[in-house]
Amino acid sequence: MRFIPWYPKRGDVVAALFVLAVLGLLLFTYIRFPGFTGATGFGPDWDCKSVPDSEPICMKRIAR
């Protein structure tokens, strides 16, 4: 197995470009939508708190 000199093959270049494209997409999404949280399926009148090592707990706010 030779490490030096290494000549990249077509598959190596394609794999590297694929990884760069995925990382670029993740970076774009993180910059474009900085405060994104997944939809919980509840409306704005619900309070959801995350619990470590468990699922979130959601409680409905009291109507005033």
mmCIF file of the N, C-alpha and C atoms, coordinates in Angstrom:
data_MODEL
# 
_entry.id   MODEL 
# 
loop_
_atom_site.group_PDB 
_atom_site.id 
_atom_site.type_symbol 
_atom_site.label_atom_id 
_atom_site.label_alt_id 
_atom_site.label_comp_id 
_atom_site.label_asym_id 
_atom_site.label_entity_id 
_atom_site.label_seq_id 
_atom_site.pdbx_PDB_ins_code 
_atom_site.Cartn_x 
_atom_site.Cartn_y 
_atom_site.Cartn_z 
_atom_site.occupancy 
_atom_site.B_iso_or_equiv 
_atom_site.pdbx_formal_charge 
_atom_site.auth_seq_id 
_atom_site.auth_comp_id 
_atom_site.auth_asym_id 
_atom_site.auth_atom_id 
_atom_site.pdbx_PDB_model_num 
ATOM 1   N N  . MET A 1 1  ? 0.842   -1.170 0.000   1.00 0.00 ? 1  MET A N  1 
ATOM 2   C CA . MET A 1 1  ? 0.000   0.000  0.000   1.00 0.00 ? 1  MET A CA 1 
ATOM 3   C C  . MET A 1 1  ? 0.893   1.241  0.000   1.00 0.00 ? 1  MET A C  1 
ATOM 4   N N  . ARG A 1 2  ? 0.697   2.077  -0.970  1.00 0.00 ? 2  ARG A N  1 
ATOM 5   C CA . ARG A 1 2  ? 1.516   3.287  -1.092  1.00 0.00 ? 2  ARG A CA 1 
ATOM 6   C C  . ARG A 1 2  ? 0.717   4.504  -0.663  1.00 0.00 ? 2  ARG A C  1 
ATOM 7   N N  . PHE A 1 3  ? 1.269   5.296  0.226   1.00 0.00 ? 3  PHE A N  1 
ATOM 8   C CA . PHE A 1 3  ? 0.620   6.532  0.643   1.00 0.00 ? 3  PHE A CA 1 
ATOM 9   C C  . PHE A 1 3  ? 1.212   7.727  -0.091  1.00 0.00 ? 3  PHE A C  1 
ATOM 10  N N  . ILE A 1 4  ? 2.487   7.667  -0.404  1.00 0.00 ? 4  ILE A N  1 
ATOM 11  C CA . ILE A 1 4  ? 3.166   8.760  -1.099  1.00 0.00 ? 4  ILE A CA 1 
ATOM 12  C C  . ILE A 1 4  ? 3.819   8.175  -2.329  1.00 0.00 ? 4  ILE A C  1 
ATOM 13  N N  . PRO A 1 5  ? 3.717   8.595  -3.490  1.00 0.00 ? 5  PRO A N  1 
ATOM 14  C CA . PRO A 1 5  ? 2.813   9.614  -4.031  1.00 0.00 ? 5  PRO A CA 1 
ATOM 15  C C  . PRO A 1 5  ? 1.407   9.058  -4.230  1.00 0.00 ? 5  PRO A C  1 
ATOM 16  N N  . TRP A 1 6  ? 0.422   9.890  -3.991  1.00 0.00 ? 6  TRP A N  1 
ATOM 17  C CA . TRP A 1 6  ? -0.975  9.496  -4.134  1.00 0.00 ? 6  TRP A CA 1 
ATOM 18  C C  . TRP A 1 6  ? -1.593  10.302 -5.259  1.00 0.00 ? 6  TRP A C  1 
ATOM 19  N N  . TYR A 1 7  ? -2.216  9.615  -6.186  1.00 0.00 ? 7  TYR A N  1 
ATOM 20  C CA . TYR A 1 7  ? -2.875  10.264 -7.316  1.00 0.00 ? 7  TYR A CA 1 
ATOM 21  C C  . TYR A 1 7  ? -4.380  10.029 -7.181  1.00 0.00 ? 7  TYR A C  1 
ATOM 22  N N  . PRO A 1 8  ? -5.152  11.104 -7.033  1.00 0.00 ? 8  PRO A N  1 
ATOM 23  C CA . PRO A 1 8  ? -6.595  10.912 -6.863  1.00 0.00 ? 8  PRO A CA 1 
ATOM 24  C C  . PRO A 1 8  ? -7.229  10.364 -8.138  1.00 0.00 ? 8  PRO A C  1 
ATOM 25  N N  . LYS A 1 9  ? -8.123  9.420  -7.940  1.00 0.00 ? 9  LYS A N  1 
ATOM 26  C CA . LYS A 1 9  ? -8.866  8.848  -9.054  1.00 0.00 ? 9  LYS A CA 1 
ATOM 27  C C  . LYS A 1 9  ? -10.180 9.593  -9.201  1.00 0.00 ? 9  LYS A C  1 
ATOM 28  N N  . ARG A 1 10 ? -10.925 9.258  -10.226 1.00 0.00 ? 10 ARG A N  1 
ATOM 29  C CA . ARG A 1 10 ? -12.184 9.951  -10.480 1.00 0.00 ? 10 ARG A CA 1 
ATOM 30  C C  . ARG A 1 10 ? -13.162 9.763  -9.312  1.00 0.00 ? 10 ARG A C  1 
ATOM 31  N N  . GLY A 1 11 ? -13.242 8.582  -8.755  1.00 0.00 ? 11 GLY A N  1 
ATOM 32  C CA . GLY A 1 11 ? -14.127 8.323  -7.627  1.00 0.00 ? 11 GLY A CA 1 
ATOM 33  C C  . GLY A 1 11 ? -13.750 9.126  -6.396  1.00 0.00 ? 11 GLY A C  1 
ATOM 34  N N  . ASP A 1 12 ? -12.448 9.322  -6.179  1.00 0.00 ? 12 ASP A N  1 
ATOM 35  C CA . ASP A 1 12 ? -11.993 10.132 -5.043  1.00 0.00 ? 12 ASP A CA 1 
ATOM 36  C C  . ASP A 1 12 ? -12.453 11.583 -5.194  1.00 0.00 ? 12 ASP A C  1 
ATOM 37  N N  . VAL A 1 13 ? -12.336 12.110 -6.399  1.00 0.00 ? 13 VAL A N  1 
ATOM 38  C CA . VAL A 1 13 ? -12.734 13.498 -6.656  1.00 0.00 ? 13 VAL A CA 1 
ATOM 39  C C  . VAL A 1 13 ? -14.249 13.652 -6.512  1.00 0.00 ? 13 VAL A C  1 
ATOM 40  N N  . VAL A 1 14 ? -15.010 12.691 -7.045  1.00 0.00 ? 14 VAL A N  1 
ATOM 41  C CA . VAL A 1 14 ? -16.472 12.750 -6.948  1.00 0.00 ? 14 VAL A CA 1 
ATOM 42  C C  . VAL A 1 14 ? -16.904 12.663 -5.482  1.00 0.00 ? 14 VAL A C  1 
ATOM 43  N N  . ALA A 1 15 ? -16.291 11.786 -4.716  1.00 0.00 ? 15 ALA A N  1 
ATOM 44  C CA . ALA A 1 15 ? -16.633 11.654 -3.298  1.00 0.00 ? 15 ALA A CA 1 
ATOM 45  C C  . ALA A 1 15 ? -16.305 12.943 -2.536  1.00 0.00 ? 15 ALA A C  1 
ATOM 46  N N  . ALA A 1 16 ? -15.172 13.534 -2.815  1.00 0.00 ? 16 ALA A N  1 
ATOM 47  C CA . ALA A 1 16 ? -14.790 14.782 -2.141  1.00 0.00 ? 16 ALA A CA 1 
ATOM 48  C C  . ALA A 1 16 ? -15.761 15.910 -2.503  1.00 0.00 ? 16 ALA A C  1 
ATOM 49  N N  . LEU A 1 17 ? -16.167 15.988 -3.767  1.00 0.00 ? 17 LEU A N  1 
ATOM 50  C CA . LEU A 1 17 ? -17.126 17.021 -4.176  1.00 0.00 ? 17 LEU A CA 1 
ATOM 51  C C  . LEU A 1 17 ? -18.489 16.792 -3.529  1.00 0.00 ? 17 LEU A C  1 
ATOM 52  N N  . PHE A 1 18 ? -18.888 15.526 -3.389  1.00 0.00 ? 18 PHE A N  1 
ATOM 53  C CA . PHE A 1 18 ? -20.161 15.216 -2.735  1.00 0.00 ? 18 PHE A CA 1 
ATOM 54  C C  . PHE A 1 18 ? -20.129 15.650 -1.268  1.00 0.00 ? 18 PHE A C  1 
ATOM 55  N N  . VAL A 1 19 ? -19.056 15.351 -0.583  1.00 0.00 ? 19 VAL A N  1 
ATOM 56  C CA . VAL A 1 19 ? -18.925 15.746 0.828   1.00 0.00 ? 19 VAL A CA 1 
ATOM 57  C C  . VAL A 1 19 ? -18.929 17.263 0.958   1.00 0.00 ? 19 VAL A C  1 
ATOM 58  N N  . LEU A 1 20 ? -18.222 17.953 0.078   1.00 0.00 ? 20 LEU A N  1 
ATOM 59  C CA . LEU A 1 20 ? -18.211 19.416 0.112   1.00 0.00 ? 20 LEU A CA 1 
ATOM 60  C C  . LEU A 1 20 ? -19.593 19.993 -0.165  1.00 0.00 ? 20 LEU A C  1 
ATOM 61  N N  . ALA A 1 21 ? -20.350 19.378 -1.084  1.00 0.00 ? 21 ALA A N  1 
ATOM 62  C CA . ALA A 1 21 ? -21.702 19.853 -1.391  1.00 0.00 ? 21 ALA A CA 1 
ATOM 63  C C  . ALA A 1 21 ? -22.625 19.674 -0.181  1.00 0.00 ? 21 ALA A C  1 
ATOM 64  N N  . VAL A 1 22 ? -22.542 18.546 0.493   1.00 0.00 ? 22 VAL A N  1 
ATOM 65  C CA . VAL A 1 22 ? -23.386 18.308 1.678   1.00 0.00 ? 22 VAL A CA 1 
ATOM 66  C C  . VAL A 1 22 ? -23.017 19.271 2.790   1.00 0.00 ? 22 VAL A C  1 
ATOM 67  N N  . LEU A 1 23 ? -21.725 19.461 3.031   1.00 0.00 ? 23 LEU A N  1 
ATOM 68  C CA . LEU A 1 23 ? -21.300 20.409 4.071   1.00 0.00 ? 23 LEU A CA 1 
ATOM 69  C C  . LEU A 1 23 ? -21.712 21.836 3.723   1.00 0.00 ? 23 LEU A C  1 
ATOM 70  N N  . GLY A 1 24 ? -21.624 22.198 2.456   1.00 0.00 ? 24 GLY A N  1 
ATOM 71  C CA . GLY A 1 24 ? -22.059 23.520 2.017   1.00 0.00 ? 24 GLY A CA 1 
ATOM 72  C C  . GLY A 1 24 ? -23.551 23.720 2.222   1.00 0.00 ? 24 GLY A C  1 
ATOM 73  N N  . LEU A 1 25 ? -24.348 22.679 1.940   1.00 0.00 ? 25 LEU A N  1 
ATOM 74  C CA . LEU A 1 25 ? -25.787 22.763 2.148   1.00 0.00 ? 25 LEU A CA 1 
ATOM 75  C C  . LEU A 1 25 ? -26.120 22.908 3.630   1.00 0.00 ? 25 LEU A C  1 
ATOM 76  N N  . LEU A 1 26 ? -25.435 22.156 4.475   1.00 0.00 ? 26 LEU A N  1 
ATOM 77  C CA . LEU A 1 26 ? -25.660 22.282 5.920   1.00 0.00 ? 26 LEU A CA 1 
ATOM 78  C C  . LEU A 1 26 ? -25.266 23.667 6.426   1.00 0.00 ? 26 LEU A C  1 
ATOM 79  N N  . LEU A 1 27 ? -24.156 24.177 5.953   1.00 0.00 ? 27 LEU A N  1 
ATOM 80  C CA . LEU A 1 27 ? -23.710 25.507 6.368   1.00 0.00 ? 27 LEU A CA 1 
ATOM 81  C C  . LEU A 1 27 ? -24.691 26.582 5.897   1.00 0.00 ? 27 LEU A C  1 
ATOM 82  N N  . PHE A 1 28 ? -25.166 26.470 4.654   1.00 0.00 ? 28 PHE A N  1 
ATOM 83  C CA . PHE A 1 28 ? -26.150 27.425 4.130   1.00 0.00 ? 28 PHE A CA 1 
ATOM 84  C C  . PHE A 1 28 ? -27.423 27.401 4.964   1.00 0.00 ? 28 PHE A C  1 
ATOM 85  N N  . THR A 1 29 ? -27.901 26.201 5.302   1.00 0.00 ? 29 THR A N  1 
ATOM 86  C CA . THR A 1 29 ? -29.118 26.073 6.094   1.00 0.00 ? 29 THR A CA 1 
ATOM 87  C C  . THR A 1 29 ? -28.924 26.667 7.482   1.00 0.00 ? 29 THR A C  1 
ATOM 88  N N  . TYR A 1 30 ? -27.774 26.425 8.082   1.00 0.00 ? 30 TYR A N  1 
ATOM 89  C CA . TYR A 1 30 ? -27.501 26.966 9.419   1.00 0.00 ? 30 TYR A CA 1 
ATOM 90  C C  . TYR A 1 30 ? -27.434 28.497 9.397   1.00 0.00 ? 30 TYR A C  1 
ATOM 91  N N  . ILE A 1 31 ? -26.847 29.074 8.347   1.00 0.00 ? 31 ILE A N  1 
ATOM 92  C CA . ILE A 1 31 ? -26.729 30.533 8.258   1.00 0.00 ? 31 ILE A CA 1 
ATOM 93  C C  . ILE A 1 31 ? -28.069 31.164 7.878   1.00 0.00 ? 31 ILE A C  1 
ATOM 94  N N  . ARG A 1 32 ? -28.795 30.549 6.949   1.00 0.00 ? 32 ARG A N  1 
ATOM 95  C CA . ARG A 1 32 ? -30.047 31.118 6.450   1.00 0.00 ? 32 ARG A CA 1 
ATOM 96  C C  . ARG A 1 32 ? -31.160 31.048 7.485   1.00 0.00 ? 32 ARG A C  1 
ATOM 97  N N  . PHE A 1 33 ? -31.224 29.961 8.248   1.00 0.00 ? 33 PHE A N  1 
ATOM 98  C CA . PHE A 1 33 ? -32.268 29.757 9.250   1.00 0.00 ? 33 PHE A CA 1 
ATOM 99  C C  . PHE A 1 33 ? -31.613 29.513 10.616  1.00 0.00 ? 33 PHE A C  1 
ATOM 100 N N  . PRO A 1 34 ? -31.090 30.567 11.265  1.00 0.00 ? 34 PRO A N  1 
ATOM 101 C CA . PRO A 1 34 ? -30.309 30.365 12.493  1.00 0.00 ? 34 PRO A CA 1 
ATOM 102 C C  . PRO A 1 34 ? -31.119 29.849 13.675  1.00 0.00 ? 34 PRO A C  1 
ATOM 103 N N  . GLY A 1 35 ? -32.373 30.234 13.820  1.00 0.00 ? 35 GLY A N  1 
ATOM 104 C CA . GLY A 1 35 ? -33.145 29.829 14.984  1.00 0.00 ? 35 GLY A CA 1 
ATOM 105 C C  . GLY A 1 35 ? -34.160 28.753 14.649  1.00 0.00 ? 35 GLY A C  1 
ATOM 106 N N  . PHE A 1 36 ? -33.887 27.935 13.652  1.00 0.00 ? 36 PHE A N  1 
ATOM 107 C CA . PHE A 1 36 ? -34.868 26.939 13.207  1.00 0.00 ? 36 PHE A CA 1 
ATOM 108 C C  . PHE A 1 36 ? -35.039 25.832 14.235  1.00 0.00 ? 36 PHE A C  1 
ATOM 109 N N  . THR A 1 37 ? -36.287 25.577 14.583  1.00 0.00 ? 37 THR A N  1 
ATOM 110 C CA . THR A 1 37 ? -36.616 24.421 15.411  1.00 0.00 ? 37 THR A CA 1 
ATOM 111 C C  . THR A 1 37 ? -37.718 23.664 14.691  1.00 0.00 ? 37 THR A C  1 
ATOM 112 N N  . GLY A 1 38 ? -37.704 22.384 14.803  1.00 0.00 ? 38 GLY A N  1 
ATOM 113 C CA . GLY A 1 38 ? -38.692 21.556 14.128  1.00 0.00 ? 38 GLY A CA 1 
ATOM 114 C C  . GLY A 1 38 ? -40.102 21.831 14.631  1.00 0.00 ? 38 GLY A C  1 
ATOM 115 N N  . ALA A 1 39 ? -41.067 21.660 13.756  1.00 0.00 ? 39 ALA A N  1 
ATOM 116 C CA . ALA A 1 39 ? -42.458 21.875 14.129  1.00 0.00 ? 39 ALA A CA 1 
ATOM 117 C C  . ALA A 1 39 ? -42.905 20.776 15.090  1.00 0.00 ? 39 ALA A C  1 
ATOM 118 N N  . THR A 1 40 ? -43.598 21.157 16.149  1.00 0.00 ? 40 THR A N  1 
ATOM 119 C CA . THR A 1 40 ? -44.069 20.181 17.121  1.00 0.00 ? 40 THR A CA 1 
ATOM 120 C C  . THR A 1 40 ? -45.485 19.739 16.827  1.00 0.00 ? 40 THR A C  1 
ATOM 121 N N  . GLY A 1 41 ? -46.167 20.433 15.929  1.00 0.00 ? 41 GLY A N  1 
ATOM 122 C CA . GLY A 1 41 ? -47.536 20.081 15.620  1.00 0.00 ? 41 GLY A CA 1 
ATOM 123 C C  . GLY A 1 41 ? -48.539 20.791 16.510  1.00 0.00 ? 41 GLY A C  1 
ATOM 124 N N  . PHE A 1 42 ? -48.070 21.616 17.420  1.00 0.00 ? 42 PHE A N  1 
ATOM 125 C CA . PHE A 1 42 ? -48.945 22.367 18.302  1.00 0.00 ? 42 PHE A CA 1 
ATOM 126 C C  . PHE A 1 42 ? -48.928 23.825 17.881  1.00 0.00 ? 42 PHE A C  1 
ATOM 127 N N  . GLY A 1 43 ? -49.929 24.560 18.323  1.00 0.00 ? 43 GLY A N  1 
ATOM 128 C CA . GLY A 1 43 ? -50.017 25.975 17.992  1.00 0.00 ? 43 GLY A CA 1 
ATOM 129 C C  . GLY A 1 43 ? -49.202 26.834 18.931  1.00 0.00 ? 43 GLY A C  1 
ATOM 130 N N  . PRO A 1 44 ? -49.319 28.152 18.769  1.00 0.00 ? 44 PRO A N  1 
ATOM 131 C CA . PRO A 1 44 ? -48.538 29.069 19.606  1.00 0.00 ? 44 PRO A CA 1 
ATOM 132 C C  . PRO A 1 44 ? -49.017 29.122 21.053  1.00 0.00 ? 44 PRO A C  1 
ATOM 133 N N  . ASP A 1 45 ? -50.179 28.519 21.349  1.00 0.00 ? 45 ASP A N  1 
ATOM 134 C CA . ASP A 1 45 ? -50.690 28.541 22.719  1.00 0.00 ? 45 ASP A CA 1 
ATOM 135 C C  . ASP A 1 45 ? -50.184 27.353 23.540  1.00 0.00 ? 45 ASP A C  1 
ATOM 136 N N  . TRP A 1 46 ? -49.129 26.690 23.071  1.00 0.00 ? 46 TRP A N  1 
ATOM 137 C CA . TRP A 1 46 ? -48.519 25.569 23.784  1.00 0.00 ? 46 TRP A CA 1 
ATOM 138 C C  . TRP A 1 46 ? -47.101 25.929 24.186  1.00 0.00 ? 46 TRP A C  1 
ATOM 139 N N  . ASP A 1 47 ? -46.686 25.503 25.353  1.00 0.00 ? 47 ASP A N  1 
ATOM 140 C CA . ASP A 1 47 ? -45.312 25.671 25.838  1.00 0.00 ? 47 ASP A CA 1 
ATOM 141 C C  . ASP A 1 47 ? -44.643 24.301 25.843  1.00 0.00 ? 47 ASP A C  1 
ATOM 142 N N  . CYS A 1 48 ? -43.534 24.160 25.117  1.00 0.00 ? 48 CYS A N  1 
ATOM 143 C CA . CYS A 1 48 ? -42.811 22.891 25.093  1.00 0.00 ? 48 CYS A CA 1 
ATOM 144 C C  . CYS A 1 48 ? -41.421 23.091 25.694  1.00 0.00 ? 48 CYS A C  1 
ATOM 145 N N  . LYS A 1 49 ? -41.067 22.235 26.607  1.00 0.00 ? 49 LYS A N  1 
ATOM 146 C CA . LYS A 1 49 ? -39.753 22.255 27.251  1.00 0.00 ? 49 LYS A CA 1 
ATOM 147 C C  . LYS A 1 49 ? -39.031 20.964 26.926  1.00 0.00 ? 49 LYS A C  1 
ATOM 148 N N  . SER A 1 50 ? -37.753 21.063 26.586  1.00 0.00 ? 50 SER A N  1 
ATOM 149 C CA . SER A 1 50 ? -36.991 19.849 26.310  1.00 0.00 ? 50 SER A CA 1 
ATOM 150 C C  . SER A 1 50 ? -36.471 19.259 27.620  1.00 0.00 ? 50 SER A C  1 
ATOM 151 N N  . VAL A 1 51 ? -36.454 17.936 27.665  1.00 0.00 ? 51 VAL A N  1 
ATOM 152 C CA . VAL A 1 51 ? -36.011 17.202 28.838  1.00 0.00 ? 51 VAL A CA 1 
ATOM 153 C C  . VAL A 1 51 ? -34.819 16.348 28.418  1.00 0.00 ? 51 VAL A C  1 
ATOM 154 N N  . PRO A 1 52 ? -33.698 16.426 29.115  1.00 0.00 ? 52 PRO A N  1 
ATOM 155 C CA . PRO A 1 52 ? -32.540 15.608 28.730  1.00 0.00 ? 52 PRO A CA 1 
ATOM 156 C C  . PRO A 1 52 ? -32.880 14.118 28.767  1.00 0.00 ? 52 PRO A C  1 
ATOM 157 N N  . ASP A 1 53 ? -32.410 13.393 27.775  1.00 0.00 ? 53 ASP A N  1 
ATOM 158 C CA . ASP A 1 53 ? -32.601 11.945 27.667  1.00 0.00 ? 53 ASP A CA 1 
ATOM 159 C C  . ASP A 1 53 ? -34.068 11.534 27.630  1.00 0.00 ? 53 ASP A C  1 
ATOM 160 N N  . SER A 1 54 ? -34.935 12.385 27.088  1.00 0.00 ? 54 SER A N  1 
ATOM 161 C CA . SER A 1 54 ? -36.343 12.056 26.989  1.00 0.00 ? 54 SER A CA 1 
ATOM 162 C C  . SER A 1 54 ? -36.983 12.919 25.914  1.00 0.00 ? 54 SER A C  1 
ATOM 163 N N  . GLU A 1 55 ? -38.272 12.754 25.734  1.00 0.00 ? 55 GLU A N  1 
ATOM 164 C CA . GLU A 1 55 ? -39.001 13.563 24.769  1.00 0.00 ? 55 GLU A CA 1 
ATOM 165 C C  . GLU A 1 55 ? -39.427 14.871 25.418  1.00 0.00 ? 55 GLU A C  1 
ATOM 166 N N  . PRO A 1 56 ? -39.709 15.899 24.597  1.00 0.00 ? 56 PRO A N  1 
ATOM 167 C CA . PRO A 1 56 ? -40.150 17.175 25.176  1.00 0.00 ? 56 PRO A CA 1 
ATOM 168 C C  . PRO A 1 56 ? -41.508 17.042 25.870  1.00 0.00 ? 56 PRO A C  1 
ATOM 169 N N  . ILE A 1 57 ? -41.724 17.898 26.855  1.00 0.00 ? 57 ILE A N  1 
ATOM 170 C CA . ILE A 1 57 ? -42.995 17.945 27.571  1.00 0.00 ? 57 ILE A CA 1 
ATOM 171 C C  . ILE A 1 57 ? -43.704 19.218 27.146  1.00 0.00 ? 57 ILE A C  1 
ATOM 172 N N  . CYS A 1 58 ? -44.941 19.079 26.665  1.00 0.00 ? 58 CYS A N  1 
ATOM 173 C CA . CYS A 1 58 ? -45.717 20.233 26.191  1.00 0.00 ? 58 CYS A CA 1 
ATOM 174 C C  . CYS A 1 58 ? -46.960 20.403 27.049  1.00 0.00 ? 58 CYS A C  1 
ATOM 175 N N  . MET A 1 59 ? -47.197 21.675 27.452  1.00 0.00 ? 59 MET A N  1 
ATOM 176 C CA . MET A 1 59 ? -48.380 22.008 28.241  1.00 0.00 ? 59 MET A CA 1 
ATOM 177 C C  . MET A 1 59 ? -49.070 23.178 27.593  1.00 0.00 ? 59 MET A C  1 
ATOM 178 N N  . LYS A 1 60 ? -50.403 23.137 27.601  1.00 0.00 ? 60 LYS A N  1 
ATOM 179 C CA . LYS A 1 60 ? -51.181 24.223 27.003  1.00 0.00 ? 60 LYS A CA 1 
ATOM 180 C C  . LYS A 1 60 ? -51.223 25.405 27.967  1.00 0.00 ? 60 LYS A C  1 
ATOM 181 N N  . ARG A 1 61 ? -51.020 26.604 27.420  1.00 0.00 ? 61 ARG A N  1 
ATOM 182 C CA . ARG A 1 61 ? -51.077 27.817 28.246  1.00 0.00 ? 61 ARG A CA 1 
ATOM 183 C C  . ARG A 1 61 ? -52.526 28.084 28.674  1.00 0.00 ? 61 ARG A C  1 
ATOM 184 N N  . ILE A 1 62 ? -52.673 28.701 29.818  1.00 0.00 ? 62 ILE A N  1 
ATOM 185 C CA . ILE A 1 62 ? -53.993 29.011 30.341  1.00 0.00 ? 62 ILE A CA 1 
ATOM 186 C C  . ILE A 1 62 ? -54.549 30.230 29.605  1.00 0.00 ? 62 ILE A C  1 
ATOM 187 N N  . ALA A 1 63 ? -55.796 30.129 29.157  1.00 0.00 ? 63 ALA A N  1 
ATOM 188 C CA . ALA A 1 63 ? -56.427 31.251 28.476  1.00 0.00 ? 63 ALA A CA 1 
ATOM 189 C C  . ALA A 1 63 ? -56.736 32.362 29.479  1.00 0.00 ? 63 ALA A C  1 
ATOM 190 N N  . ARG A 1 64 ? -56.488 33.592 29.079  1.00 0.00 ? 64 ARG A N  1 
ATOM 191 C CA . ARG A 1 64 ? -56.725 34.719 29.981  1.00 0.00 ? 64 ARG A CA 1 
ATOM 192 C C  . ARG A 1 64 ? -57.893 35.522 29.543  1.00 0.00 ? 64 ARG A C  1 
# 
